[in-house]
């Protein structure tokens, strides 16, 4: 997934946190719709981070290197303290999930780059779907 998509999602997350902190209407009529938008933005960011974390795992990158790489990639868009905290949490969770996956010893050598990318994309999509179901279910 392209870096610009991550930047757009993170920018939307930042905008949504400031909008949510200062309601646009006095009665707060847009709050349920805004909450749904915040959930979707968080889930998109979480999916992008999960995609990158599992791809790093498949490429045999060390967890600390992955964490550093992901923070460098996504942190510039997180300008508020709340957004940085959410991003750090998403990165830590994604790395934890990626390293809990039990890979066969020869998986890194057997899988070609396209297959690794497809696996990472599928995991990103599933992470997004799971996140949306969890955050929007009543």
N, C-alpha and C positions, 0 to 999 in steps of 0.2 A: 504494500500500500504506500502511496506517495506521502512524502513528508508534508506537502502542502495540505493534504486532507487532515492530517493530524493537527496542523496549525489552525485550520479552520474550526475543527471540532473544539479544540482547546480555547480558541477565541470565543466561540459560542458559549462555552462553559463559564468563562470569565464574565462575559456580558450577562449571562443569566444569573450569576451570583450577585452582581451589583443590582440588577433589576429586581431580583427577589428581595434584596435587603431594603430597597426603597420602592414600595408599591406604586404602580403608575396610576391607580385609581384609589380614591379615598376609602371606598367600601371594600376594596380588595376583591373585586368581582373576577379578576383574571387569575386569581391564585391557583385554582385547580389546573387550568391550562398551562400556567407557568411551571407548576410542579411537574407536569408531564413533559414539558420541554426540558427542564433540568434533568429529569431522569433519562431522557433520550440522549442528551448531550453527555452525561456521565457514562452511559452505557457505550456510546461510540468511542469515547476516549479509552475506556476499559478494554474494549475489543481491539483497538489499535495497539495498545500496550501489550495485550495478550498475544496478538499476532507476532509482534516483534520479539517477545520473550521466548515463545516456542520456536521461532526461527533461529534465534541465538542458541537455544538448547540443542536443536538439530544440527547446528554447525559447530557444536562442542565448545561454545564460549563459556567461560567461567561465570558464575552468578554475580560476583562483584564487578566484573568487567561489563556484564549485561546491565546491571543497575546503573553504572556510570554512563554507559552509552545511552540508555533510555532517558536518564535525567538530562543529559546534554541535548538530546533530540527534542524532548517535549517541554522542558523547563522554560525556555524563552517566552513561550506564550502564556505561562502562568504568572501573571503579574501581582495578584493579590495573595495574601497569606493563606486564605481559605482554599484558593485554587491550587496553590503549591502543596498544601497538606493533602488535598484530595488526590492530586497527581502522585505524590510520594506513596500514598496508601495503595493506589491502583498499581503502581510499579511493583511494590513489595508483594502484593497479592499475586500478580501475574507471574513474577519470578518464582514464588513459592509453588504455585501450581505447575509451572513448567518443569521444575526440578523434581517434583513428585512423580512425574511420568517415568515409568520404567522402560527404558529403551534397550533393545538387544545390543550387545557389544558391537556388532557389525553394522548396525543401522546407519551410522554416520557415513560409512564407506559405501554401503549398498545403495542408498538413496541418492538420486541425482538432484540437482538444484531445483528443477521444475517440480519434482515430487515434494520436496521440502517446502517449497513456496505454496503448493496446493494444500498441504497439510496445515500450514500456518494460517492460510486464508480460511480454511474450513473451521479451525479452532476459533479464529476471530469472530466468524459469523455465529458460531454456537455460543460463544461468550456473550455476544450482543443479545441474542435471543433469550438466553438464560437470565441475563441482567434485567432486560425489559420485563420479562415475566415476573421476576422477583420484586421489582420496584413498582410495577403498575398493578399488580394483583390486589384485589380487595379482600 
